[in-house]
Structure formats: C-alpha cells, structure tokens
C-alpha cells in the first residue's frame, strides 16, 4: 500500500522553525573564542610525489600570519591514525615527506582571518619530486606497480578468502556458470554543508576541546585521542546543534579534527577551519571504487546454488579508519535477498593514489548490488528467462533466515512485497509501455532490483577482515549499544538526550513523540537535545548517525529509558494517589488511577517531587531526576571461528523496477517510471520515511547518470566543482512511486528497521539493468559502467553521422591532455618575428599576463605569469627550453609551469614561413598536460582558455611586429583550430 | 565610480532586512562573508562559493543575487534581504515557510535559506506562478536531502494560499 500523506502521521518537525527562519546554528555559525586563528590548507597538486622542501618564509612574514605548520611539525605532537587491519603503514592527516593523492594536506597556515591565511598559501613554495602515480586498482596489484607505502612490499592492504557451505561442489553440479565483471566508480553524497572544526588545547590538564560537524561513529573517538596522544577523557568532542547533511560523509572530518587540534596545540591558540567546496570534492572522502568479478552456479530454471565473489576494493591512498568497513559492512548480506547456501569470497584491499575513502550513504551496498543484480539480469538473459522469474525463484521465503555468511535476517515477507509491488506498481502497464515504445522504434528498457538493506551495524563486523587467529589475539569485538538519557528538572519538564547525532533527519521530532506518548505529554513539552558532548553524555563507540541506526537502535534506548522513568514515576504517583503503580495512567499532562481520572495530579508535580520533596518518595527509591538507558542487542555477536558474522541487526527489503528510454541521437537516459517498494518494519513517521526514500533516490539518480569523482591517468582530480561533479537538480529527478509493506522487526523495541540507505543501494543497478534491457535487442548483453552518461551510452548506439568534409578529428587525448594547432599571419618578416621571440624584454610585453621574462641561458627562458582558467586565476612560474633551433624558421619549445593552483608541462613547435607579400605565417602546434587545482575546477575550460591565451599572444605579437595597434586588423588573421 | 584600493578597507552602508547598517570591508570580501561574519546574519549559508548550489542566494534591491559571487562593496547603498526577513514576526513563519514545514520540504535545512529566497521572490513577482515556473526557479538550487519533490509541493501550496489571500484582500 502507498501511504496517504493526508491521513498518515506526518506530524510537523520540531526542528523546522529555526531552520526555516535562519536562526539554526551550524558549525560555521557558532561563536568562537577571542584570539581564534583561522586555518587554510595548502594541498598537494600531485597524485604522488616526494616533498623535497617547503619554503614558507614569505608566508610567515605576511602580516596577520601566526603560524605555518607542515607535516614534520605535526608529527612532533601527534601519532599516525590507527589502521583497522594489521599493517604498518603510517596514516597521517597531513603529508609527511610524501604526498599520495591530489588534495592531500601539505601545509596549514593559521592567520588572523581566512583571507589572509589563503593569501599566505600562495607564498609557500613546495618543491616536489613527482613519483609514478598508481591509479587503477587492478594495475596497483601488479607485481611491478610502484608501491605507495614504503613499509609494505606491494599495494595490497589486506587479503582474505572465505568459504561457506560447499561452493565448489555446487559449481560442479550446476549445469551453468554465469559471471559478470563490474567496476563501480567513485562518488559521494556531498552534503551541502562542508566540514568544519573548532579546536582548542589546554596544556594544563583538560586537554583538547573540539567542536566539529562529525557524525560518528564514535569508535573514531579513541582513534582521534590516540593520534593526539591523550586519554579519551582529555578529548572532549562536541557536535554543533545542526549539521547540513552528512550521509556518512562527515565521518571523514575526523582527520581534520586531529590536524586542527594539533595546530591549536602548536600555535597555543584556538583554531577554526571551514572546508571549502573544492577541498570537499577533491579530498574529503569518497565511496570506494571496486572491481568485482561475480560468478554464479545456476540451475536451468535460474536458481542460483552458489556465488563466487572476487572483490578488489580501492580505498585510496591510506587504509584510513574505519576502512575496510565499506567492504565488510555487507559481509553477512553477500547473497542479497536470495536463498543461496554456498558462498565463496575473495576480498582484496588495494591502495592507490586517490583520496582515502570512508562512509557514504549505502556504505558498501551500491558496490555489492551493482554486481549481484547485474548478474541476476545476465542470468535471465543467458537462460532466456523472464528476469522476474529469476528473482522470484531465488527470493528468501521464510524468516528469520540465516544467510550463508552468518547474518540473521530478522523479519520480512519478500515474496509478498514483490507481488504487491508488481500489482500496485502496475508492472503490467510498464511492459505495455515498453512494447509500444519498441514498436515505434524507440529504445526502451525495464530494470528490476531486489535488495536487502541492513541497519544497526555490529561494531565487530570489521574484525572479519582479520583472520580468526588475529582476532583471537586482539580479543573479540562485537555489539552496538544505543544510549538515551531523560532528565526531569525542578519544574517537572522533560529533556531527552540522544546519541544519534542527526544531520537533518528529524530525530528530535520522533524522539519527542515517543517520550511524550509514554509520559502522557504533548510532543512540544519534551525538549530533545541532539548535539553531542563526549564529556557529558552517555555514549558508546556505536554512537552516531550511520547504518540507519536511529529508528531501530537509538529509539529503542529512548523507549527503554522512557518506560523505566514512567515505571518509577508511577510508583511515586501510586503513593500519592493511594493505588498500585500498574494502575497509574499518564495522560494529558496529568497522572491518575485507571478508572478515576477526576482524582489526578499534574505530571509536573510527580516529576519534580525528587527535586523538592525526596521525603515523599517510597522508602526504597532513589531520587528520580534522570534515567539513562543503554540498549544493547545481544544478537550482534563477534565473528565465529568459521568467519560467520551477524554484520547487522535489522534487514529491510526493497524491490524496485523502472522503465527508461534512451535518446537514439544523444544517448541520454531518461527514467520514465520508477517504482520502489520498501519494507522497513514499522513506519514511525510517514513523512520522514518518505523523505529518506526520496532523498536517497535523488542521490542514487545522481550516481546512476551524472556523478563521478573522475581521475586522469596521472592521478589529476577532475571533478572539483559542482559543474564538473554534476549533482542533479529538480529537473533531473524523475517521478517516484513509493510503496510499503510492514513486517516489524522482532529485535527492536520500536519494530522499526532502517530506511535511509536503501535506494542508494538499489537504484543505480536498477537503472543500469533497465539500460541494459533497452540496449539488449540491438547489442545483446552489455557491460555498463556508471554513471551512464550520454557519451558512454553513445558507444552502444549507431555510429555518428559522417563528419563534414575537411573535418580533421582531434587526436585522441588522455586525461586533461590538451592539443591544438593553428596559424596566424603577421606583416613583419620571419627574421623580425624571430628576433622578437628570442628577446626576453619583448616577450615580457607579448606573453599575456607576464610579469617579466628572464633568460638564464641562451636556450632557456623563465617567466612569472598570471593566467586565468575559468574561475581559477593564479600566478605560475614558467620555464621554457628551446631546442631544434632553425633560425628564422622553426623551433621546438619544451615548457613547464608550476604554481599554487597546479602545474602543467608540454611541448610546442613554431614554424615561420615567409609569405609572398613579405609577411610571415606563423604555424604552431602544441601538446600539454595539466594537473592540480586548475585541472580539478577548470577542466572543461582548459581548451577554451588555452586558445584565448594563444590568441592574445599572437595578437600582441602581430601588434608589436607591425609596430602599431591600428595595423592589427589589417595584419592579423586568426585561424586557429585548437582542439 | 568609486575608486577602491585593494588592501584597504572601505566603508559600506546598506540596508539589511530593512535596517541601515554600516561596516568596513576590503574590496575582495564576498557579500556572503560580509553578511555572515561582519554583519552577523548567519541565516544565509555558503555551500559552494562558485555560484552553483544557490544556498547563499539573497535578495538585492528586489532581485536575486548569489552572495558568494557578489562583492560586499557592490552592495554599498543596496537593500539586502535574507531569510531572516521572511517571517512576519519573531516566532512565526510566512505562508511559504509554513508550507515547507507542513510538507517536509527540508531536512538538514542548509540549502533552505537560498531556496526560500528564490521561491519567495518568484511568488511575489509572479503570483500566478505554477509548477513549471516553480521547478524552473528551483533548478537554480541544489538540495541533497529531500529529492526536491516535497519542495515543489510546498511551493505550489503556498502559491495557492497566497493567491487566495490576494483575492480576499
């Protein structure tokens, strides 16, 4: 059934008044101490380079700059971040001696304000020796690949194999083996608010006091404390009252907590840092990219009897906590929604020169389901079965269900959800739509996906990455507590503290509703405090906003605390009303005995009694002023000796189907209809559940069709703006039909299960399956790589129309390589032009943006040049060497430019030919490559910018050679055809 | 035209949400930073600082401006309105804001300030605006939480209520 939002419970949110009127406080809105310094970070433009030297003398001399801190200084007051698997690499939050990804922090400047701090970055000169970049995860495992971490012999961070049931026998017995190989790309849910940290250090005993928009899990707290070399109690970590979205991503602020805390200690001043968008896209955190080979042993009817996973997980430059969690979060769910008893797994973690990975909505799910559900479709294709039948025959049909790898699916009715979705979602109509479209010659396809969405992570699942022997040595890890505290103040009003660190999901509203219901109050009478303070709150390592734990886990703790409080208050009331506690009714802000509402006492009087009149309490009763409950599901056990792991507590079910149409000319994919069926257990707030589904769906549409953290083959980061990383707007989001069934979880006190991540797992592969179905009549089985951009789809469509006559196709380029050529005519003779080109003083006037040209030797020129590419204008040091000189006819120029905004290198050939009228035709061609910030944010604009600069150069050359500006129009012909 | 000197501060006088304010800023200071960190009106948010996300949208002399792409000195003499000015009185909400609340048209609320400014301006300048115009105005904003649909619904409801109010007035 679909919820009718007119009648369902869609209570307005407590949070919204402040958010809508601009008074809500986010991290950058918080007051900070007088004397606070503002940080800016200089980042590596190289994917891989040794840091030879850092000259910050000019930066230090800039008025307003208080400190300049590099990796060496950082290492004196801190330790590397702990690594989750037992390998000896050093994970620093700022490069020490060697930078391993574009955007890695190299130097922090602390100054009186942010503008000055950023000015100072431009004055720091870092000398790098570039090292070979390692970008492709499979190539990184090659024996000859350059090794990122000198402590290791290769780039393999961890390898484990697992075997459940008897997969080999199942494969031998099966008539067919069907396999897919997929590559899941890098992307992120990119919250609209970037990271922010306020850090202070008290050397006299209290240690660090940090405010950050960190989201948890607080298992990271000990990692931070250890890196800062203090005990946990000397690291107070607080979150801001509001956070501008997270979706997992703000877990990744923690290395910056360490970095800014260390800076505050070194500078002996409070420090504030707010990340900018370029920093966020380039270097905050990313979902893992993964290469998966997945094979199934299949019966003729499509029943799968065994799965063989071979996964290569690319965690970027460092195996940073809590990785390799992305890979192991789904370890108990590797057979998805299917009843498959035999399972073989090979997991390899590889490090490459990319941004380190971390939490991101869906966390491991998109990577798993992209392989599994593409495989299910491939099975249907190869066996010529209806993909619906393949899914239906494999669906788990009884609950609770134990998966091959050891997880218990707590509740569900997958077959019913599937049938209801097909019926209420009008699947039959979609089939007709496809028939009609195809009959009209259009490219239309239908995709299907079934997925299990785990929630409430077992804090011990990560230890599955260790061998049983390693686990035995380090001790078992398991569990997932939730904590809630309810306090009563002297006037009997109620405050609830929760451990879920919401990032916009309305936790306060739902918690207030629950507590007020138990205590017979109105929601608005209950204040819920969600900002988190490790110095004052009840919390455990499981606290935080991840694995969709709030509704199932934190609310169970709230329920427990509310029930206990109610029970104790009922005893006080029973004494005053001369009745039994079990007969006490809490309603309408008052308390009375069942059946006797006339004789009532106000709730406030009972609730404040412990403050004012402890003498009125029953004799054996402690004062009732606060109740803290720790809820702990015992089902979340440590991994077994056989590597069985109950990786999550609750399991929701999703079944999606969609229809897409592909534009035959442009290759653009349009989602025509999308239906998503959810069983997330008991729905506690229909409006918020729908909000979670729609939000995840929109992000998944972005991941399906538009978004990718793309890297060049040299490791240059190519998606540094929202123009290069195109997050969908309202115009790109298709209509979504949402359906529900409810099978409450028997393991949570609320019956709720997670709902926030499901569509991030199911939608990308559902869209891909639909695209594959659309292409199938023409192309058969296809391998698809997300995002499904028009350029990628065009490869499967008919060849482009023939190019116009005389068109020269551009030479193939790789990464942000630039090539171009052109010709210009000027009135002066070749010798005059040659003389101009060889004269540094003349060149200074001709080169656009040059601040002076020097000639250190006969065949070398150096210049300081200001160049603008799109939004990025900066100063570069340019060195050009001349060779193959043939005066006054031709020369080869080899150049290198470097600046704070990036670097480039290239070659160009210039030829001068005398024209019949005595003038000169100058012909040139060039090939260049750029990296660093300028490639991240200006990639799309580089060609145009290069052409403009070259155009300006020849305009100036023509003007100078011809003597007068007025001659320009007559003398100069611009016929560039740069590509 | 006023002559500005790069490393000096210049006095800027403008009306912020109906009240005259004066402060100093260097020519390079962004209007977003000026409103937030100098004038202390923190309801306007900064999401990308390159003009794509729309979170920093404010009303400047009646028209919409990305405050992250506007210099503070450009606003000298202007009338600036921000999200803090939309509600009729403290503790209350405008028709549009109330509609957002009813339809869960926000989650984290970070992008909301800019979206409200755009939609409030649309409904003021084009009271007859329908779904197409609303989607068009909203297309200048990024929201990562809601999937946009509830925002469209809220704006359409607000448009209807405002139209009715106008008829009755």
Interface residues (C-beta under 8 A of the other chain):
Chain A: X10 X12 X13 X15 X16 X17 X19 X20 X21 X22 X23 X24 X25 X26 X28 X29 X115 X189 X190 X191 X192 X193 X194 X242 X243 X244 X245 X247 X276 X277 X503 X504 X505 X506 X687 X688 X690 X691 X694 X695 X697 X698 X699 X721 X722 X723 X727 X729 X730 X731 X733 X736 X871 X937
Chain B: X26 X28 X29 X36 X41 X42 X43 X44 X45 X46 X47 X48 X49 X50 X52 X53 X55 X82 X83 X84 X86 X87 X91 X93 X97 X100 X101 X102 X104 X106 X107 X108 X109 X110 X111 X112 X113 X116 X135 X138 X139 X140 X141 X142 X143 X144 X145 X146 X147 X148 X149 X150 X151 X152
